[in-house]
Amino acid sequence: MQLPSSLEIAQNAELRPISEIAAAAGLEPDEIDLYGRYKAKVSLSVLDRLAEKPDAPLICVTAITPTKAGEGKTTTAVSLTQGLGHIGKKSILCLREASLGPVFGIKGGAAGAGCAQVVPMEDMNLHFTGDIHAIGAANNLLAAMLEAHLLHGNELGIDPLSITWRRCMDMNDRALREIAVGLGGRANGYVRQTGFDITAASEVMAIVAVARDLFDLRERLGRITVGTTFEGEPVTAEQLKAAGAMTVLLKETIKPNLVQTLEGQPAFIHCGPFANIAHGNNSLVADRVALKLADVVVTESGFGSDMGMEKLFDIVARVGGLRPSAVVLVATVKALKHHGGDPDGGNDVIERGAENLYRHLGIIREFGLKAVVAVNRFPGDSDDEIELVRELSLAHGAYAVETSEGVARGGEGAAGLAEAVMAAANEPNDFAPLYELDEPIAQKIETIAKRVYGADGIFLLKTAKDKIAQYEAVGFDKLPICMAKTHLSLSHDAALENAPTGFTVTVRDIRAYTGAGWLVALLGDMQTMPGLGRTPAAMNVDIDEQGRTVGLF
């Protein structure tokens, strides 16, 4: 029997009023603000009310290196949450918000698939509660106030050529990567080169995602560095008197968004930093609220374990005082065949491709955690292939291996996975970040390159070396590192597939996100503004004769 499309399943689902979902989760009526019948914002006051309650176990869902076939990581995170509910656990899911760029670009929707979805799916994949638009407005307000300051006397003595603050928008538009502003005469500002990032890569997005509360948000926005004076001193958003207004734009945005899975589990969908160019995890406040309300919390980190998971453990866990309990590593037969070099191959191809799986299991061990491999089953997978993946995973250190059939069967299809995850979470672990913050910048970058990517070392281009010297001079060298690199390889080079060895990671530039509290190392040719492909998903999206959305996946 063929399932209806994910969009059809979502559109035909009978949703419970979000007030009921909130009450079942343990939220009080005055702790939610309704956005219609099926969405709500959650007040951070719940953290004060539940301050003495112990945190629940935190499960990170990650994956092997992504392929174009798709591993179904979000689907597995949703089905695991539903599966935990199926075995009697009060589970809460935490996911990132979808960005319009990928939704209308190569990725499509980001709410799961089949019988393992969060809903309302259309709202989630489009404008949702307006968070990303508010983040873009705050980012661009700072840009506008900076330009006005330069035009009206430049009292701070900002060197226009030192300005690093860029504008942002929530769409893949490669033509805006590098632009010139101020053309057309003095009244239009100072002529200089700048550019746009996608909103998911904005430092404002990063700040909202790690702020602990509204006042922490206000302080972090004020610490944003936009450039330097002619004497080389950092200039901040606080000095430009922009941080207060930016906070006002974001005072609702910092509240987590509450929706539900198809089986009625609460789901916090909040913030949307990409894992290849940002830290790749949902908001810290969503995690913190969920950890007080649930028996177990499932969070999904972007792309593979070398991407969002590493940043969750090395950056977010430090900032928020989080301690993960276990990791789910999503793999598929199709993906392993891709990594093995032949999508139509047999068991020998799976064994070659499993080298990528082994590397990701090794990365999880580097952090002192146990990994449960979730084999997300596709209709064409044979029992023998699934069994081979199970045997290979267990032989290379997986704590357990379970098949996930959430797309077709929802929570029932992930009940075995849920049992294995709870067993792993109840085991002791030796979780620890990979490096100490007082290590030199280059050493921290090299630690990630060697212990996570499997590189021989790093090579710093001149711009990166100059930035390190600059950051050391002004005291930014104690910050953690957020690596920006391709998600299509364990290395910095998308052409190096499966489990590459013998490579050196090239670091071309380093940006200081002083408000968020880390340094962004740009590896290889990684871009912070994606572009649309030849046939973007937007070509398939339309309205049918009844006025309903079609073509949104």
N, C-alpha and C positions, 0 to 999 in steps of 0.2 A: 504494500500500500504506500503510495507516494504522499508525503506530507504536503500540505499547502505551503505557500511561501511564508517566510518569516514575517513579512509585512501583513499578510492575510491573517496569520495566527494572532499577531498583536492587535490588529484592528477588530478581530472578532472576540477577543478575550473579554471576560466579565471581570472588571476591576472592582476591588473594594474601595470605598471612600478612604482617602488618605488619613482622615481623622481616626478611623478604626485601626489602620496599620500603626499609626503613632501610639494609640492607646495600648495596643497589644505589645508594642516595643517597650513600654514603660514610660512614655512621655506624657506629661500633663498638658491639659488643654491650653494653658497660657504659655507653653513652650513651643508652640508651632504657629506659623503664619501661613494660612492657606493660599495657594496659587491655583485657584479652581478646585475641582473635586479630587484630583488625583496627584497633586504635587503640593509640597509644603516646604517652607524654610524652617529650620530648627534653631531656636535660641540657644546661645552658648551658656545661658544661665543653668542649663541642666548639668553642666560640669561642676558648678558650685554645689548643687543639690546632692550630687552623687560622688562628691570628692573623696569620701572615705571608703567607697566601694572598690574592691580589688578589680584590676583589669582582667578581662577574659583572655584566653589564648588568641594570638594573632597569627593567621596563616597567610603566607605570601604565595600567590599563584604567578608563576613565571613560565618560561618555555625554552626550548632549544632555539637555535638561530632561525628566525622566520624565513619562510619561503612564500612565493607568490600563491601557492596552493592554499595557504592559510592553515594555521594549526588549531584555531578555535579556542584561543586562550580565554577571551572574555566569556565565550559560551561555557567553557569548563568552570570558570569562576562562578558563573550564575548557577550552573547545574550542581556544583559542589554545595553552594549555599542552600539550594533546594533539597539536595541529598541529605544535608545535615538536619534540615527540618523533617525530612522523611524518617530519620532515625531518632527523632524526639529532641533534638537540640534547638535551643533558641539562637538562631544564627542571624547575623547581619552582614550584608555585602557592602563593600566600599569600592567604588569605581571612579574613574575620571570622566569628566564631561566630554562629549564629542565636539570636535572642531569642524566648522563648516568646510574648511579646505579639504581635509581627507574625505569627508562625507560626500562631497561633490567631485572628489578627485579619484585616486586609485583605490582607496580603502572601502568606501561606502559607509554603511551605518556601524554603530559601535554599541549596540544594546544586547548582543548575544544573537542566538539563532534558534529557529524551530521552537521547541517546547522549553528552551532554556533562555529566557529573555527577561530584561527589565522593561517595565511599561509605565507610562505611555511612550511607546517606541518612537513615534513621529516627533513628539515634543522633545524628547531627549536628543534626537539626532539633528534637530533644527535649532530654534532659538531658546528652548528650554525656559529657564527663569531669567535669562538676560545677563547671566554672570560674565560671559566672555565679552559681550558688548561693553559692559561696564569697565572691565579690565582694559579694553582697548581705549575707552574714553579717558580713563585716568592716565594711561601711558602717554596719550597724545596731548592731554592737557599739560603735562610736564614739558613736552617738546615745544608746545606753543608758548609757554611761559619763559622757557629758555630763549627762544628766538626774540620775544619781546624784550627780555633783559638786555640782550646784545644790542638791539636797535636803540633802546632808550638809555644809552649812556654806559652800559657795561660796568656798573659800579664795582662788581666783584673782580674785574680784570680777567675775565675768562678768555683763554686763548681759543678762538673759534676753530683752529685746526686741531685742537686736542679733544673736541667734543666726541663722546662715544655714544651718547643717547640717541636711539633710533626710534622712528615711528613704527606702528604695528597695525595690522589688519587681519581679520579672521578669514583669510582666503589664500589659496595658493596662487601667487601672482609673481612669477619670476622676473617680470620687467621692472619690479620695484626693488629688487635686491640692491642695486646701486643707482642713486639718483643725485641730481643737483638741485639745491634749493636756493632761494633768494634771487632768482633771475628776474630781470625787468626793472632794475633801478633800486636805489637805496630804500625807498619806502617798502619794498618787499623783503627786506632783511639782508643778512650777510651771505654772500655767495660762497657756498661750500658744498663738498660732496658728502652725502650721507646715504641712508637707505631705510628700507622697511624690513622688519622681521614678521613672521606670522605671530599672532597674538599668543599662541601657546609657547613661544620662545621668549616672550617679553619677561623682563625681570619683575614686572608688576604681577604677572601670573605666578612666577616663582614665589614672590613674597606672600601673596594671598594663600598659596598652598602650604606655606610653613608657619604662618603667623599663628600664635597661640590664642589670641583674642584681639578685640578691636584696638586696644591700646598698644599691644605689640605690633599690630599692623601699622598704626600711626608712626611708631618709632622707626620701624624698618623702612617705610616709605621715605622718611626724612633722611635716612642713611644712604639712599641711592646716590651713587657718584655719576655725574653727567659729563665730567671733563676735568680739566685742571686750569689753574691760573697761569699767567705768563711765567710765574716763578716756580711752577710745577706742583702747587698745592692742590689737593682734590677739592672739587666744588660739588656740593650736595643739593638735593631737592629741598632740604630744610633751609639752606642759605637762599634759595630762590623763592622761599615762602610758598612752595607749591604743595607740600605734603599734607597740610590740613585739608585743602580742597579735594585732593586725591582720595583722602580717607573718607570724606563725605560721600564721594561717588561710590565708594566700595563698602559702605557700612551695612548694606543688606547682602552684598556679595559674599562676605566672609561667613555668613550662616550656611551650613550644609543644606543641600537639597534632599528631601526625602521622597522616594517613590517606592515601588514594590516589584518583586519578581512575579512571574506568572502564577506562582503558587503561594503568593501572599507574604513572603519574607520581606522585611524592611531592607531598602537599599539606599545608601547615601551616595549620590552622584555629584561630585564636587571638585572643581578645578580640573584643568586639562593640559598640564605640561607634557610635551612630547618627551619620550625617553631617549631619542637620538640627539636632541638638541637642548633638552632641559632635564629636570630630574625624574620625570616620568612616573609620578605617583599622585594619587588623589590627595586631598587636603589633609593636613595633620589634624585639624579640628574634627573632621569627619571620623578619622580613626579614633580619636580620643573619646568622642561621644559614643561611638559604637562599642568601644571596649568597656564602657561603664554599663551599657544596657544589655549586652548579649552574653550568652554562654560561650560563644566562639565567633570570631570576626574573620571574614575572608576579604583580603585586599589583593588587587591585581596590579602588578608592576609592568610597565610597558616593555614590549619586545622580549628579548632573551634575558637570561640571568646575568649576562655581561653588561646589560643596559639598565633597565629600571630597577631590577633587584639589587644590583651593586649600589645604586644611588639611594635606594630605600635604606640599606644597611649602613652605608658609609656616611650619608648626609642626614636623611630624615630621622633615622633612629637616634642620632646624636642630638639633633635639635629638639625632638619631642620626647626623649626619654623612653622610646619604644623598645620592647624586647620581643622579637618574633619567636614563635614556638616551633614552626616547621615550614617547609617549602613544598609546594606542588609543582612539579616540572612537567609541563604539557609536551607531549610528542605525538606524532602520527606516523603511520606506515608511509603515507605519501611523502611526508617531509624527509624521512630517513632515506627513501629512494632518491629524492632530489639531491640530498647531500652526497649520496653514493654515486651520483653521476648518471642515473638512468631512471626516469620516472616510471618506466614500464618494466623495470627489472625484477629479478627474483630475490631469493634469500641472500645470495652473495652480495647483492647491491645494498640490501638492508644492513648487512654486517659492515660494509664499508662506510655507509652513512652514519652508522651508530657511533663512529669516532666523534662526531659532533655531540651526540648525547653524552658520551663519556666525559667530554670536556666540561659540559654544563654541570654534570654531577660533581665533578672536581671543584668547580667554582663554588657550589653550595657548601661542600666540605670545608673550603677555605674559611668560610664564615662560622664554622662549628655547628652547622644545623643538619638535620636529617631531611632527606628528599623522598617524597612519594611521587613516583612517575605515574602520570595519568595518560593513558593511551586513548586519545580521543578517536573513537571508532567512526570510520566512514563506511558507506554501504558496500564498497567493493573490497574491503579488507577481509582476508580469509582468517580462519581460526589459527592456522599454522603461522601466519605472519604475526598475528597478535601474540601468540605464544613465544615466538622467537624474540620479539621486542621485550617481553617479560623476562625471559632467560638472560638476555644480554644486559638488561638494566640491573637485575639482581646480582649478576656476576661482577658488575662494576660499581657496586656500593649503594644502590638504591635501598632505602629502608623497606619499601613495599612497591608493588606495581598493580594498578587496577585499571580496568577498561572503563571508560566513561561513555555512556550512550545517552547523554542528556538531551541532545537535539531531538531524538525520536521519542524519548520516554521521560523527559523531565527529571525530577528529583529521584524517582524510582530507579532511573538508569545510572544514577551516581551514588546510590546508597552504599555500595561496596567501597567506593573511593572515600566517602565520608567516614566510614568506619576506620579505614586505614589512616586517614589524616588525623583523626582523634587519637588513635593509638600513638602515632608519631609525636603529636603535640604533648602527650603525657609523659614522654621520655625526657630525661635530663638532656640539656644541650650545653655547648660551650660557645655560645654566640659572642662574637666580638668583631668590631670593624677591622679593616685590613691595615690601617696606618694610624699613627699618632698625629695630632694636629700640629705639634711643634716641629715636625720634620720639615726639611726644606721643600719648597714647591716642586722642584724637579724630581726629588726623591719620591714624593707622594704620587706624582704622575707615573713615574717608572714602576712603582709598586703595583698600581692598577694594571699597567700594560703587561707586566710579567706574570703576576699571580692570577689575573682574571683573563686577559686576552691570550696569554701564552707567548708573548713576544720575547725576543732576545734583549730588547732595550728600547730606548726612545731617541729621537733626533729632534732637537729644538732648532727651528728656523730662527733667523735673526730677530724677527718681530717678537717671537715668543721669548727669546732671551732678553730682549730689551724690556718687555713687560715684566718679566720676573724681577729684574733689577729695580724697576720702577715700584713694583708692589712691595718688595722688601724694604725699600727706602721709606715707605709711608705706613708700614705695619700691616699690610694685607697678607703677609706670608703665612699666618697661622690659620687661614681658612681652609676648609675641605675643598676637594676638587670634584667638579661636575664635568665629565668627559662628553664632548659632542662628537659623535662619529657615526658611520653607517651602521644600520641595524642588520644589514644583509651579510655580515661577516663577523667572525670573532675578532678580526683585525680592524684596521682603519680603512682597508681597501676592499670594496665590494667584490672585486674579482677573485679574492682569496677565499675559496669556499671550503666547506666541511670543517676540518680542524687544522688550520694552517700552522706551520712551524717555520722557524728560520727567518722571521720578518722583524723589521724595526718600525716602530710607530712614529710617524712624523707629526710633530706638533707645530702648526703654522701660526697660531695666535692664542692669546689668553685674555679673556675679558673678566673684569672684576665686577661681580654682582654683590656689592657691599651691603645693600639693603637685605637681600635674601640671605647673604652670609656665606658665599662660596665663590670660587674662581672657576670660570668655564674655559676649559682647554679645547680649542678647535683642532680636530685631528683630520689629516688628509684634506680632502676637498669638501668637507661637510658644509652644507648651506643652512642658514637659519631662516630662509624663506623658500619653501618648496615651490614646485611648478606643476601645472597640470600636464598630464600625458596626452597622447594623440586622441585617445577615446576615453575621456573622463567619465566617471559614474553619472555626472550631471546630465549627460546625453540621454540617460534612460529615465530620468525623473520627470513626472508630468502629473496632470490632473485628469481623472477619467470623467465620464459623462455624469456621474453622481457627485462630482466635486471632491472625490477622495484621492489621496496621494497614491501614485503607482510608481514602481521602479526604484523605491528607496530600500536598500538592503542593509 
